[in-house]
Amino acid sequence: MIVRDCGILWAKLFGQLKLTYGKPLDLSADVPVLPPLAMLMTVVCGCLLWKMTGRRLRLLPAPLSNLAFRVALLAAGLAMTKLVVFDNAAVELDKAGSRTWFVPVEGLATQGIYEWTRNPMYCGLIFFALPTLSMVLNTAWPTVVAPITWAYIHFVVIAAEETLLTESFGAPYKTYCSKVPRWLV
């Protein structure tokens, strides 16, 4: 904790306020596991539960469970997640002078998709990409494990980001937080 506090003081003095993150895993980092990797781990854990229990927990009815439909669903679901959520979020971050992947924060994105939620990319992972992958695999197991991933993103990743943003932007960020939900609701 002292090292992190010293890092924040150093960053404030020299303008390099930034989170540390796992590449791909570093338990001492502010964000130990990158959220896309956490989502992949959720899918893998769900598939392991399926294999361990011998129960698939099918999501799709028989007429929709053929492989061609599931591949089309994968393409459509991930394309929509990328185009609607990730690309719009990236454009707004660029406009604000910030980027993804935990680089130093230089601006606060509050327009576009950020008017609906403070974390559109995490909403995209949890509410669009993960259910799409569950449907493609035609098993509910990844969605059973998803609350653990949501809790990790909510209590570890977003908490670290919000601490950084509060330290960087102060009152304007707190005002933004009071008007826009962390998730979609």
N, C-alpha and C positions, 0 to 999 in steps of 0.2 A: 504494500500500500504506500509506503514512504517513497519507494522508487517511482511509482506512478505519479504521486503528488509532485515529486521533484521534476518528473518529465513534463507535467502540465505547467509548472512554474517556468521551466526552461522554454517550453513552447510559447507561453504567453510573452516572455521576454524577447524571443527571437522569431515569433510568428510561424511556428511549425506545429500547430495543434493537430494531432492525428491519432487514430486508434491503432493499436497493434492487433494483428490477426494471425490465426494459424495458417501455415502454408504447407500442407493442408491442415495439420493438427499441431497446436502448440497450447498446452494447458495453462501456460503462464500468460498468455496474451489476453487482451481485453475481450476479443472474440476468438475463443479457442478453436472453433470449427466454423468454416465458412458456411453460410446458410444453404447454398446449393448442395454442398457435400452432406450437410445434415439431412436434407430432403432425400438424397440418394440413400443415405444410411437408413432412413425411415422405410423406404421401399424394400431394401434388402432385409431389414428386420421383419417386415411384414411377410415377405416371401419365406423367410426362415420359420416364422410361426406357422405358416400354411403347411410347410413340409413337416415340421415337428408334430403338429396336431393331426395331419392327414385330412384336414377339412379346408376346402377351398374358400368357402363363404362367397359364392358367386354374386357379382353385382348386376350382371346383365342377364336378361331372359334368353332362353335358347335361340330364338330367331336372330338375336343381335350378338351372339357370342362367337360367331365365326371369325376367323383370323383376318380376313379382308376388311370387315367392318371395324375391327379393333385397330388395325393399322391406319385406316382412314381417320378414325377417331383420334389416334395419337397425333397424326399430322395436323388435323384441324385444331385440336385442343392446344397443342404446343405453339402452333402458328398464331392462334388468337392470343394466347398468353404473351407471346413475344411482341406481337404488333400492337395490341391494345394496352398492355400494361408496361412491359419493360422498355419498349421504344419510346412511349410517351413520357415515362419517368426519366429516361436518359436525356431526352430533349429538354425537359424542364430543369434538370440538374445542370446541363450545359449552359442554359440561359442564365442560371443563377451563379455560374462560375464554380460549380462543384462537379464532382464526378462520382462514379461508383467505385467499388473495390477499396474503400477505406483510405483514400488519398487525403491530403490536408484539405480541410473545408474552407472555402473562400466565399461562399454565398449560400443563402437560405432559399431553397425552392419552396414556394408557396402557391404557385399558379398551376393551371392545368389539372392533371390528375392529383396533384398534391393539395388541391382544394377539397377533395373527397376523403383522403386518408393521408396520414403522415408517412405511411409505409407501404406504398403501392407495390413495390417489388416483393415484399414479404407476403402481402395479401395474394399476389399472383402465384407465389410458390405454394402457399398453404391452401388457397381456395380454388385454384385453377389447375396448376401443373400436377400437384399430388393426386387429386381426384382423377385427372385424366390418365395418369400412369396406373392408378388402381383399376380403372375401367379397361385399359389396354390389357392388363394382366388378368382381368376379370376376377379379381379377388378384393374383398373388403379389408383384408389384413393391414395393408399400409394405412388405411384410414383409421383403423383401430389404434395404431401406434402414433398417428398424427398428433394427438394432444401432447405427447412428450416433445415432439419437434416444435409445436406451437409454444409450449412453455419455455423451451430453450431460446427460441427467437424472442419471445416476449420479455422474459426475465433476465436474459444475459445479453443478447445482441442489441435489442432496442434500448434497453436500459443503459448500456455503454454508449450507444450513439446519442441518446438524449442527454446524457451527462456532458458529453463533448459539445453538443450543440448549445446547451444552456451556458456552458463556460465560454463558448465562442460568441454567441449572439445575445445572451442575457434576456432582457425584457421583451424584445421583438419575438424571440422564439417562445417565450412563456405565453405571450398573447396568442401566437399561432396555435400553440398546444391547447389553449382554452377554447378555440373555435373549431379545430379540426380533430376528429377522433384518431387515435393511434391505429386502429383497425378500421373496418368499414362502418362499424356501429359504435 
